[in-house]
């Protein structure tokens, strides 16, 4: 199987995972894992002989330029010495999937606009509340930022919660107006319980300052920020007054977790969001589509954990401001870049993230 010199992302049914290959002019091949960490230096012929010729081959040709004359990466052993490759400076110039040219997909994450509960500084969770007037303004501005960046979605995915759907209803007319010949009804919308906000159990409806005073800062921090802190459930019979979101009865993806009122850890949310990434979002994105995801502070933190493989410390430190679009580009191997995405309005987004952090986090 001849492969031209360059940097390639290979997805093959006979190989165990997505692999990045850096192929030299002499056929030598640097195998790099999905996190772009050098693993071993091998000869391409040996790789094919060991694993068999790849079938269902998808190649994303990311770089074609002369190799710089510097030493190979230290600590990388193998039968051949390759010219070095600097993954930080590598830029994609062409994408080829299954032999057909195409563009990378675009993923846009938007936390809903400020809700009435956000404005009151209370724990919201599964409570189904609407947007504040400021939240509507924020949502409109988020759509304008996308239009200014030339981003119009092919698909919109939201939670089943009112505040996310109101955000979508505010954004879609602005986005549709920017797409020639399209109207709001042309933009498909999928609603899923997997994007619902984390259930805060007993804490829902309580002021955040009250929770800190009653339970102490350490417990407050564990429940609010850590991956495994799970608040206790709402006492039986006390959930009626909270106006909790209903259980999703979609027969194609029945709700099996995140039952309103029972309390969830952030790790619980990561586990229910992960299939949304692998089964719904990634397949759309690798086809070159643009997908807008409108979710919540914790469901989007969980989605970022799945996309970027965040460790516990990174996840604890992640704060997502309301209605600030974050953009990823997703290649035909399903790799999202840059890690952490890019804000369309970075200055205001980071200032708002700092403010959220000072209040105790998302």
N, C-alpha and C positions, 0 to 999 in steps of 0.2 A: 504494500500500500504506500505509494510515494506521497510524501507530505512536504510541501514547500517550506523553506526556512522561514521562521517567524514565530510569533506567539499565538498559540491556539487554545481554545477551550474545547474539550472533547467530552461529549456525552455519548456513551455507547452501551447498548444493552448487554454486551458480553463483559463489560467492565463494571466493577462494583459501585463506582460513584463518578460524579463529575470530576474531571481531572484537567489541570492546565499543563500543556506541553510546550516547552520552549525548544524549538527544533533548530539546530545549527545547520550550516550549509553542508557539512559532511555527514549529516544524518544522525548525529548524536542528539540526545533528547534529555532535557532537564524536566523531571516530573515534579509538579508543584501541587500542593493540596489546595482545597477550595479557599483557604484563607491566605493564599499566596505565600506560603512558607516553603522554602526548598526542602525536599525530602531526600531525593537521591538522584544521582547522575547515571543514566543508563543508555544503552544503545537502542534506538527505535526498533531495529530488527529483533533484538532480544525480547523487547516488550511484546511485539506482535507474536513472536514464537511462543511466548509463555501464555498469553491470554487469548490467542487466536485473533484473526483479523476482525476488527470491530465491525459490527453490523448496526444498522439504523444510526449511522454516524451523523453527528451534528457538529460542524466546525464554525467557531466564531473567530475569524481572522482579525486579530486586534492590532497587529503592529507589523509594518514592513519597512525596515530601515537598516542601514549598515550597523553591524554589531560594533560597539565601542571597544577599543583595544585595552581593556583592563582585566585584571586577574579574575578568575571564576570566584564565586562566593566561598568564603572559608568554611572548612568542615564538611564540604560536599564531596563525597568520594564516588568513584566509579571508573568504568573502563576508558572514558574519554573526558577530556577537558573542554568545556564549552566556553565560548565568549560569554561575558556576564550579561545579566538582564536586570534592569532596575524597574521593579513593578510600579514604583511610585510615579515614574516619569513616562511609563508606557501609556499611550493614548490609542483608543480604537480609531481606525481610519476606515474600516469596512466591516460589515457583518454579513456572514453567509450562514444560513440555516438550511440543512437538507439540500444544499446546492442552490437555494433560491435567495437572492438578495432581499434584505429586509432591515427595518429599523428597530432599535431597542424599544422596549415598552417603557411607559412612564407611570409610576405609582405616586399618587398624591395623598398624603394623610392630613386630615383636618379634624382637630378636636372641635366639637360643637361650640357655638357661640355661648357667651355667658348665660347661665340659666338663672332662674329666680332663686334657686337654692344656693348657687355660687355667690350671688349678690348678697345673700343673707349669711354667708360663711358657715353653712351647716353641712353635715354629711348627707350626701344625696344618694349615692348607690343606686338601688333598684327603684327608688321613688320616681314616678313618671311625671316630671315637671316640665314646664315650657321654658322658653327663652325670655330674658329680660329685654327691655327696649334696647339696651346697650348691646346685648347679644345679637339682636337682629342687625344692628349696624355693623357689628364685627363680621357677621356672616356675609353681608353684602360686600364688605371690604375684602374678605378672603377671595370671593369670586372675582373681584376686580384685579387682584394680584395675579390670579391664574390667567386671566385674559391678557394682562400686560406681558406675561411671560410666554404667551402664545400657546397655553395649555387648555385644551377642551377635552373633556373625558368622553370615552366611548361607552363607559359603564360606570354607574354609581352604586356603591355598596354602603349601606347604613345599618345601624342597629335597629331594634324594634322600638326604641324609646322615643318619646315625643320630642325631646330637645334635639336629638340628632336629625329627626325627620323635618323639624321646623328649620333647622340649619340648611338642609338640602333644599327645601321649598324656597328658601330665600336665595340660595346660590344659583339654582338651576336656570331661572330666567336670564340672569346676567350671562351665564356661560353659554346658553343656547343662542342668545342674541349675537354672540361673537362667532358662531358657527354658521357659515353661509348656508341658507336653505334648510336649516334645522329648527325645530321648535322644541319646547320642553318635553312634550310627549315622546319625542324621538329618542331621548336619553333613557336607556333601560335602567331601572332601579331594582336592586335586590336588597331585601331586608332580612337580617339574620340575628338570632339570639346570641350568636357567638361574639358579636361586637357589643352586646349590652354592657353597661358599666358594671364594675365589680360590686357585688352585694356586700354592704357593710354591716349587715345583721343588726345587732342591738344599737349600733351607733347612728343609724339612719334617723334623720330629723333632729339630732343633737347638734348644738353649736360646737365647733372645733375647740374653742377655748374651754367650754364646759368639760369636754372629754379629757383635755390635758389636766384640768384641776381635779377631776374625780379619780382618774387612774394613774396620773403621773406622766412625766414626759417620756420615760423609757417605754412604757406600755403604749402610749399614744404613737410614738415613733414606730414601734414594732408593727402595730396594726396598720399604720398608714403608709409606711415606706418599704418595709422589708419584704422579701419574697415569700416568706412562710408564715408571717403573722396573720392569724385568722380571727376576726372578731366573733364573739358569741352570737348565737341566733337571736332573732326577735322572739320575746316570750310569746307563748301560744295565746292567741286571741287579741294580741296588740297590733297585729299587722294591718287590720282593716283601715285604720285612720291614716296609714302612711301612703295610700294610693300607689301601691306597688305595680310595676309593669306586669302584664299577664304572661303566662307561659306560652311559648311559641308552639303552635300546633301544625307547623309546616310538615307534611308527611314525607317530604324529600330529605329533611334534616331535623327530625324530632328532637326537642330539647331534652337532654339527658342529664344536664348539670346546671349550675347557676340558678337553682330554684330560689325565687325571691323570698328573702327573709331569713335564709339559713346561714348566711355569712360565708365569705370566700377569702382565701389568701390570694395574693397576687400570683402565686404559682398555679393555683386553680385556674385563674384567668388565662395564663400562658397556655395551659394544656387545652382549654376549650377553643382558644384562638388559633393555635398551631394548625389544625386541619383546614381552617379557612384560608390560611396562606398557601398550604401545599395543594389543596384540592380546587380552590376557586380562584384566588388571586394570581398565583404564579402561572397557571396554565393560560390565563388571559394575557399576562404580561409577556411571556415568552413568544407569543404570537405578534408582538409589537403593538398591542393595544394600550390605551391610556385609561387607567382605572382611578377613580376618586373614591377614597374610603373616608366616610364621616363617622367617627366614633367618639369615644370618651377618654378621659385622662388615663384611666388604668387599662382599658381594653386596647388603646393604642400603645401604651407602654409595653403591654404584653406582646402586641404585634411586632413592635421594634425588637423585643427580645428574641422573637422567632426569626426575624429577618437578619438581624445583626449578631446573633448568638451572644447576647449580652451576659456577662457574669453577674453575680449577685450585687457586687459593689457598683457596677455600671448601671444596673437596673434601679438600685436605690437612689442613685444620683440623677436619674432622668426625670426632668420636669417638662411637661408639654403645655404651652400656653393655649388658651382658647382661640380658635379661629385663625391660627397661623399656619398656612400650608407648608408642609414638608415634602420635598420632591426626591424620589429615587429614580434612577435609570436601571432597568432590568434587562440583562442580555438574554440571548437565546439559550443559555445554560441555566438561567434562573438566578444569576448572581446580581444582587442589588448593590448599586454604588451611588454616591460614596457611602461609606459606613456612617450611619447616623443620619443620612439624608442631608438635604440643603433647604434652609428656610428661604422663602421668596422675599421675606422682609426681615433679614437677619438681625438688624440693630434693634428693632422693636421687639422681636421675638425673644432675643436673649435678655433684654431688660425685663420683660414680663416673666421669663423663666426664673430670673433672680428673685423677683418679687414673690413668686409662688414658693420658691425655696425658703425664703425668710418666713413665710406663713406656715411652714411645715410640709410643703411639697404637694404635688398633684394628688 
